[in-house]
């Protein structure tokens, strides 16, 4: 009842613009590649494999690896940041149809990440800098898919 009855609030503007965030991602991606290589996994940032590892570590005796720890760090770090800034709140879109669209979009993104051999984070921040053909193709279709859905949701008349 709380989740469905709570109104979504407008978030304050961030002092960081997207170009600054892009610049700040560079050392994070470099550190991710370095620390991942040291752990025996010569690849950079990625999310899909981490979720798979977390699921496997809970359902089998496979231990948590670098990728699983990365995903847990992202989730825990986001929670700490939201809690520290008093922004943690269960939110739901005002329109029910938006919730359905987000749910379907999330399922399709999960299918696409598995089908593409990785998520947009892995392809954009690790595969494209290595000029991996699969990441270049996946990145192109990520962008086209985003543009197409933005047009469907916001532009078409």
WOZIHU-V149933 format. One record per pair of residues at least 6 apart in sequence whose ideal C-beta (glycine too) atoms are under 6 Angstrom apart, sorted by the first residue. I is the first residue (numbers start at 0). GAP is how many residues later the second one is. If there is no record, write none. Layout:
i:I gap:GAP
i:I gap:GAP
This chain:
i:2 gap:87
i:2 gap:89
i:7 gap:83
i:7 gap:86
i:28 gap:15
i:28 gap:16
i:28 gap:96
i:31 gap:12
i:31 gap:13
i:32 gap:11
i:35 gap:7
i:35 gap:30
i:38 gap:27
i:40 gap:25
i:43 gap:82
i:44 gap:76
i:44 gap:80
i:44 gap:81
i:45 gap:72
i:45 gap:76
i:46 gap:24
i:46 gap:72
i:46 gap:74
i:47 gap:65
i:47 gap:70
i:47 gap:71
i:48 gap:18
i:49 gap:17
i:49 gap:18
i:49 gap:20
i:49 gap:21
i:50 gap:20
i:52 gap:12
i:52 gap:14
i:52 gap:15
i:53 gap:14
i:55 gap:6
i:56 gap:7
i:81 gap:6
i:92 gap:6
i:112 gap:6
i:115 gap:22
i:116 gap:17
i:119 gap:22
i:122 gap:12
i:122 gap:15
i:122 gap:16
i:123 gap:15
i:126 gap:8
i:127 gap:7
i:127 gap:11
